[in-house]
């Protein structure tokens, strides 16, 4: 089967699947739509954590042991910054820093994040297209029992310790889905994949962009999500903790419910094969834990195959929706 | 003898003597007035090369072998910047970078360079006060046979290759000597020392600040320059090349002429003891080449002793000038 694939993701977990997908797809057949709700300004520099994680992962530059940042990283900037009394709660590696300095310079000169990422991806020899969810400032705000926290303050400084009451995306209401994103959704004729990223922190910011949900609803490609929950826990990060704090059972059924109306099918891990019965959607059971490149590549293939199986029913659903709306009347 | 000492300097050569002076003087008795004409914005960061050289030298952090930048420096930021296609003609070490990022942040927040340098010097345990010549933007422009060049383009990118026709200091006419600098000159009752920095590139920018020359002329302390020329050559940098290109003989007499009316005496190296006859100023002959800390300390002591010997005639000259101007009439 041919056609383009669009993958929605946040940082580490999502980037793993994006890498797996890139192994099965020709260059130009994969676009990765990345959360920028975690972006922030720090020390006068614009940091885009998820974008950079995806860039480094697809360029083969990421540190797979530490799980974030670049391999062979050094930390002399940080040590020197501490000496002169600079803010040091957010770790910036010496190699990684080049990205932030160059991005800040580029954006200050009037360039867009989309163009910057495209140029850097090209320089780093990355085949798939990496597309920020927006070029505008949209910031994930975590409302907690200790007050309102910007994402990185919650995630890095507070290490996800405060209890989450709700999340919102400051600035989203002032944006519109960009032409680049809208085209990428329209062009994705083979599959749209929601990576096993944190639904609240990584995927919801993308969906919060006005027009994003409507564009996805009109896509002809089947939309498949890979659940980030395995055996009642998240592989990494605060997904399970946040679900509990929001009063949502930490189950695949909750993930299906979260994405209800958006997705055509859900992929769950083999340990959760009994969950399928409780989910009123097509469910594919496969191993979703990605420990090495072989895992990522195999999961990528499984996701594409599952999407292919859902294509006829998706098309039927979208056409009937269009007809109801009078598009083909 | 007691009282405060003010040293005017640029980067490397000047910083060596500043360090030597600091060994003979109590904390609080030395202020170093530093050229900022070499400062520039690069990659969106404000770089202050001479200020940082003086800071690192006095903090014991400078790389004495390479001659510039910090010891134990690494270059991973630069290598990563090259990977993504950033401008790489100006080398920024990983440790050094913290200074530029933090300074840029501080200045953008409305702080002054003077305050930033004071805070960093305190953090790094530097005893002497380090004072930028101005908090305004004054930029050394080198007019060459290949056109007008900003200082760092001439100095670093072109490695001083183009022939110099003249130099000027953009923005200087819009500034005034600051209260901090004016107080430092007034407070320097023991000696004012012009370090063996490049007169054209490092000292002239300081003297170009409107009001600077008048403040120095009114100082009660003797003003002594250490010649940067030894045996018809400069120890380091383009001083001799620039003098030739400007049609000035590369001699100590030219240095004396350059500072005529400003200084009360000139220090020349022992190899140039025969030059004294051609100079119509008090000349002190001593070893001025500074190869190690002992050299720097000894030269610092020699300069202070020479200044002390010139104090009575300086005082007489300044008082007579004041009386002519009717100040004591």
Interface residues (C-beta under 8 A of the other chain):
Chain A: X43 X44 X45 X70 X72 X73 X74 X76 X77 X78 X79 X80 X81 X83 X84 X85 X86 X93 X94 X95 X96 X97 X98 X99 X101 X102 X104 X105 X108 X119 X120 X123 X124
Chain B: X43 X44 X45 X70 X72 X73 X74 X76 X77 X78 X79 X80 X81 X83 X84 X85 X86 X93 X94 X95 X96 X97 X98 X99 X101 X102 X104 X105 X108 X119 X120 X123 X124
